[in-house]
Amino acid sequence: MDETLGTALRRWRDRLSPADVGRPSRPGRRAAGLRREELADLAGLSVDYVVRLEQGRATSPSAQVVASLARALQLHPAERDYAYRLAGLLPPQEGTVSTHVPTGVQRMLARLGEFPVGVFSADWTLLSWTPAWAALLGDPSARTPTERNLVRSVFTTGPSGLAAWPVRNDGDALEAALVADLRTALVDHPRDRGLIDLVEELRSTSAEFTRLWDEGAVGPHVSARKTIEHPEVGDVTCDCDVLTVPGSDIRLIVYTVAAGSPDAEKLEFLRATSGGHVGGPSPHGPGLFSTP
């Protein structure tokens, strides 16, 4: 029997355990792998849509949906490309920004739930995050991929950004570093239409972005302090570091607080009361943001 996207999804779902994606494995659990409900939640899709995909009743998923499923199922690049072909789509081409999160990074995220960590693509679009990220900054799952772009968040005024509440930055080195990153990404991914459009959009809407771009701004990412104005616990001041993944365009933003500090107590309270889990892309709904 020829394999379909539905049969492949079931096979990939069955090989993952809840622990692989940072979920508890409760006593009496019958399913060895992920439940459909868990896959739907991780991929930002409805359970009904996942059921229809697996049963072959939904036959034309978008590239965004396939990318979300590939991340949720922790597919390797060859498997991800196979999923695209089963869906009747062309796999991501060379010269375009990859949204693939390496399997090792996904496993790390599943075990780093106590830290607010966000995973970003080369154009600085948020791809995945830990429960603590959602608890501290606001759940990004209701935002569209366009709204989850950090560069747009930093340089666009008005209701746009990555967090549900304000974040104050110490220093302005981030802006130059992001512009330098985008310039490098454009060289590495010259065929990516979304990246080209992002640069053109920001050059037409942000005088600061245009100035830095035209000046050839170069700036490495450095550790910085940020204060999140959280509506439940008040100000939470964190150290923010940007980590890169060798051999990949993926980069991680990690927030940490000093152990035993009042900020650590606030973050622990948010983690304990949020009931969150590792997030993934969601195609649903706009939201109000600020820069993380």
Steps between C-alpha positions, in 0.01 A plus 500: 500500500635843406583722795298818547563802716246361745673165544837674534363735767368206701834318472699806608256574782526144633877513530503805734444470873347775713843551662647580156282811482511596867167346600444282808429131441216425738421152638245304301587665171407266215664673205873432469554807287344845488126533500336692218401763753861546603623526141228752418592710803872495420441589135244773572224318310153377590459136600233461234741616230768254612239221493396597148864510388569154640182360347574652161197730506714817502711473189647846441685620811695821461878520521460675836296208636753243378786701652314517833436124497864431410620702798248343737597149384873578522561389142848493356555712185454206260178399678377858493558516122319166463202642690487796260499266200225283652296819538555585133732789583856586405741469793674821612756597238861606545533875536189531719475538877450167673239458771635156594597467867765228544380199697768550766383857559142379539607238756694768687193726508290214636739479795550873556147586602617698805680754277328746265651398165387601151626340176531727196568454129756699299249780437425513875154341489412319821460128424472333840517582869502350847214520751694755703530727194123505465454553874744791514434676169148393404397198293601554133278217371218740414731710281561457129853433369509858369423631847762272657791667319744661743646753254156626408420518871807709577470747212122530461303740717150424619340169600768268367753275672569167666365540852163582646647758738774764481867407513761766574847460350822617663703649216435509125757250370220262398386718209843506330548126558161416346567715192841336458334157532243583233770618261687172549179300461427677171841396369450141616138475382472723191194317365285537809210724401383546856840623611526740206152633574584545869804714422305707246212545746725620780695733271171662401353522851789548744744790478722337763519171309576688178776700669666191644462310174648779289787546746586133469442443870702214646438391855548168680237378741607567857348416834245757610263567785127524431210582728162346427203696634285199586136573594489233774834524678629844401847563359722196434860585411690233306833449330451433129746300288489403131640155417567362152477138384812395304419378150158663511342843460302441818568724797363494854408787730540392862380694805651416840470641851727469803411203721327598821429855382158669513492472119557123526209474743277690260600278206441185706155628594416563134622154400301335776177682421511515120438132424689558176691263273748514217342704224514494125377707210133584483327653200227652709427849611680834541618637830660801662875473536810670631860414430642219720 
